[in-house]
Amino acid sequence: MMGESQQLILMAKALMLGTASFVSLGLGLGWATPALGNEEVEALGSEGVEDLGSNEIASPLPESPAGRLRQHSITPSRPADLEQPATTVVEWMAQIEAAQVQITGVRLEPTETGLSIVLETAEGDLPTPTTQTVGNALTAEIPNAVLALPEGEMFEQFGPAEGIALVNVMNIPDGGVRVSITGTDTPPQAEVSTEAGNLVMSVVPGMATAADADEDAIQVVVTATRTEEEITDVPRSVTVITREELEQQLSVSRNLGDVLGRIVPGFGPPNGIGSSISFQSLRGRDASVLIDGVPISENVGLGRELRSLDPAAIERIEIVRGPTALYGGEATGGVINIITRQPSNERLSLTSEVGGVLSLTGGEDKWSSLLRQTISGREGIFSYDFTAAAEFNGGIFDANGDRVFVLAGDGSLSDADTVNLFGKIRFDFDDNQRLQLTANYFNDRREAFSLDPAVAATPGTQAARAIRLDDIDIDGGLPERNNTLLNLSYAHADLLGSELQAQAYYRYYDENGAIPNDERGNPLFDNIVRTQWNWEQWGGRLQLNTPLAETLSLLWGADFAQERSELPFDIFDPVVFDSSDGRTFRRIDTGTFVPPSVLDELGLFTQLQWQPTERWQLSGGVRYENISFSVDDYTTSNGQPIQGGNLNFDDFAFNVGTVFDATDNISLFASLAQGFSVPAFGRVLQVPPTGFEQVTDALDVTQPQKVTEYEIGVRGDWDGVQTSLAAFYNTSDLGTFFERGVGGVFLPVRAPERIYGVEATVDTQVSEFWRLGGSFSWSEGENDPLEDGNFVALSSGTIQPFKLSAYVENETLPGWTNRLQVLWVGSRDRAFDADVDFVPIDSYAVVDYISSITVGRGVIQIGIENLLNTQYFPVASQFLAGFDEQFNVAGRGRTVSLRYQVDW
C-alpha cells in the first residue's frame, strides 16, 4: 500500500500527464497551436506526449498568420493510431507507475572484498543513485524507480557478509527506491556500475578508526528482541561490547567477568582475581548467559558461565539490562549474549597472537603466557573459522607481593592452564539460506594450592594467602573442568514471506572440583571430601519473523531445553591422608551432594514490532513458560532421607515498550518487562530446610519467581557526544536471597523484594585525537523476610555499591593510542547497619593503562592493571570475609601484559 504522501504526489503527476495527453490529442487531430518553436514542441513531448506524428516542417513561408500555422502544423494521425490518454485518476496513476523503471529482482553475491548488490530490471536502465552516509549506514536513493518484487514490497537480508549487518531495499514514500547498507560498526563503501541492463553496487565493508568506531556508529543488536535491530530502536538499556573494545580490555584482564564489570552499567564490579564466582549481579538479580543464543546458565547456579570459552572465539557481547523472558527462564536480571566469530570473506586469512603477563609484585610463578592461531576463509558457498588458543597462567599476587589464595574450584585464572578449540563452518546456499555448525571445547586445569595456615593463626582478619602443595597425589587428578558445546543453526531470509531461524544445540560440562578438603567435624560431610559436577543439556529453538505490513512485523516461535545434572562427592581415606601429611588422597567411597535431576523448559512466544510513524516505535509480546522438575528418592550428605517426585510450574510473562525520537538527536524510551525463573534446586536439595521431607512439599523455597520491571530512559547522539540515562524499579513477590547455613553452605530464602536504581553513560570525541567518557551505576534494594510490611536492606552479595568508571584516550601518533581508565567502587553499609551483613563494604579505586601500537600488519597491545599498585579488597572478598577469613582475598597488584597480534 502506498502512503498518503506518495498518492498525492502521483495524483499531481497524473494531473500533469492528463493535461499533456489532452494537448497531445488536440495536436493529433490537427488543432492549431500558438506560435510554438521546435524547442517548445520537444519540451511538450518531454512532459508526456509520446507520438507527435512525422513532425515534418514545410519550407519557410512569408510571415503571415497562415504561414506560421503551416510552418508549425503536424501531419495528422488517425485517432485509432494514437495511444489513448487516461481519463481517470486510477489510469493516470497506472501510467505514472508504468513510466517508472521496475526493479523485479535483488541478488546479493559475495566477492573477495565484500559483496555485490544486483538490482534486476525487466526493461529500461535505472538512473544513477544519489548516496549519503547516516551513522554506519550507506543509503542510495534511485529516482524514477519502483520496487516490484514477486515476493513482496521490500527486500531484507541480515548479515550477508562480514562487516555488513543489514541490506534493505524498499520503496520511498515520496517516490523512488532506497537501498540501505548497514555496516556492523562503520559505514561501508560502494561503487555503482551497470551490467547487462542491471544496476550493480560493489560493496566493501568500512574500516573502523579510533574516532569512527564510537563517534557515529549505529550498532545492530539481536539479543533484545531476538531479531536484528538498530540499538536506537530498542526500548531497553542495552550495552554492546565490540571485538575492538574486548581486545582493548583483555590487555588488562582475560576474565570476561572483569571485562563486563568495568564496562557494563548495572553489572557488579570486577573481583580483581580472575575468578568466575564473584557475586556479580545485573541490576541486583541473576543474568542468563547465552553463547550464540544457546543458554549456558545452569539451574544449579555455580557461576561458571563466563569461563566457558576463550575470549579469542568471541566477536562481540550484547547485554540487555533488566528482566526478559524472550530466551526462557533465569533472566530476571538480564541477558548476556556472547556472539562468536564469523568466517572471513577472504579466501584465506590467518591471525596469530602471542603474549605474556608479568606480576610486578610477585615472586615465583609471576609469569603467564598465551598463544592463539586462527584460520578463516571462504570458498564459494563454503566458509570456515577455526581458532586454537592456550593460556599458561602463573599465580596472582596482591599489591604487597603475597600470592592470593583462590579456591581451586571457582574457575579462577590463578595457576590455571586452559585450552580452547573453536570451529565454525557455514554454507550460504543462496542469498536467503544459511546453514551453520559451531563447536567449542574448553579445558581448564589447576595446580594445587592451599590456604597458608598462618592466616588462621594470626589474630584479626588477614588477607588470604596461598602456599603450594608439593608432591600431591589425588585419585581422580588435580582440579579440572571441561565444557563442550555444539550448535547447529539454519536461517532462511524469505520462507513464504517470513524470516526463519532454527537452532539445535548440545552442551556437556564436567568438573572434578577443588583440592579435597578435610571436613571432619562438619555436620554436612564429616569426611575428607571433594565434590564433582556432571551437567548435560540439549535443546532447540524455532522462530519466524513475519511482516504484516511495511511497518508492522510479528515474531513468533517456540523453544525447548532439557537439563540433567548431579553433584556427587568423593570420600577419601582419612588414615592415608593423615599419614601423608595431607598430600595423598585415596578414594574409598562416594556420596550425594545434589541428587541427579531433570529440568525441562518449554516456551511459546510472540512479539509484535510496529512503527506508527517515522519517529515512534512500539513493541510488545508475551511468552508462555512451562517448567517441570523431577528427582528420584535420595539421601543427603548428612544422612537425611528425601522422597523424590515431580514439580511443574507454568506462567505467562509480558513485555511492552516504546521509543520516541523527540528530535534527530534525542530519543526517549520506556518499557515494562517481566522475567520468570525457578529457584536453584541444587541449593535446596543439598541441605533441605526444616520440614522438607519430599520434593512435592508446597514450600516457598521451591516456587518460581516472576520479576516485573519498569524502566524509563533517554538517549542522546550528537556529533562528538553520545549519552544515555535510565532509571528502573523492579519487584518480586518471591525474591531470593542467601543465608549461610549448616556446613558453610549458602541456602536460598524467599521473601517479597524490590530493587531500584539509576544508570548513565557518556562518551565524547573532543577532537580527532582525544576521547573521554565514563559510566555510573547506583542501585538499592530491600526485602520483607518476615512479610510484615517492614522492608530491610538487601545484602551486599545482591546489591553492590555504586560504581563510577571514567576514561581518557588519545591517538598520540597515527596507529598509536593510549588510554587511562579508572574504576571507583563506593562504600555500602545499609545491610551492615540492618544486621544483614557481617561487615560493611569499604570503597576503593583502581587505575589501569592500555596502549595499542600498529606495527606493519600487526598490533602490539600493552596493558597495566592496577597502575598505582593499590592494595584493595573487591566487593565479593569483603562480603564473603564476613563469613570466613579464607575468602578475604586482595585484588591483583600491578601487573603488565604484552600481546602481539598479526594478520597474514
Secondary structure, 3 states (H helix, E strand, C coil): CCCHHHHHHHHHHHHHHHHHHHHHHHHHCCCCCCCCCHHHHHHHHHCCCCCCCCCCCCCCCCCCHHHHHHHCCCCCCCHHHCCCCCCCHHHHHHHHHHHCEEEEEEEEEECCCCEEEEEEECCCCCCCCEEEEECCEEEEEECCEEECECCECEEEEEEEECCEEEEEEEECCCCCEEEEEEECCCCCEEEEEEECCEEEEEEECCCCCCCHHHHCCCCEECCCCCCCEEHHHCCCEEEEECHHHHHHHHCCCCCHHHHHHHHCCCECCCCCCCCCCCCCCECCECEEEEECCEECCCCCCCCCHHHCCCHHHEEEEEEEECCCCCCCCCCCCEEEEEEECCCCCCCCEEEEEEEEEEECCCCCCCEEEEEEEEEEEEECCEEEEEEEEEEECCCCECCCCCEECCCHHHCCCCCEEEEEEEEEEEEECCCCEEEEEEEEEEEEEECCEEECHHHHHCCCCCCCEEEECCCCEECCCCCEEEEEEEEEEEEEEEECCEEEEEEEEEEEEEECCCCCEECCCCCCCCCEEEECEEEEEEEEEEEEEEEEECCEEEEEEEEEEEEEEEEEEEEECHHHHHHCCCCEECEEEEEEEEEEEEEEEEEEEEEEEEEEECCEEEEEEEEEEEEEEEECCEECCCCCEEECEEEEEEEEEEEEEEEEECCCCEEEEEEEEEEEECCCHHHHHHCCCCCCCECCCCCHHHCCEEEEEEEEEEEEEECCEEEEEEEEEEEEEEEEEEEECHHHCEEEEEEEEEEEEEEEEEEEECCCCEEEEEEEEEEEEEECCCCCCCCEECCCCCCCCCEEEEEEEEEEECCEEEEEEEEEECCECHHHHCCCCCCCECCEEEEEEEEEEEECCEEEEEEEECCCCCCCCCHHHHHHHCCCHHHCCCCCCCEEEEEEEEEC
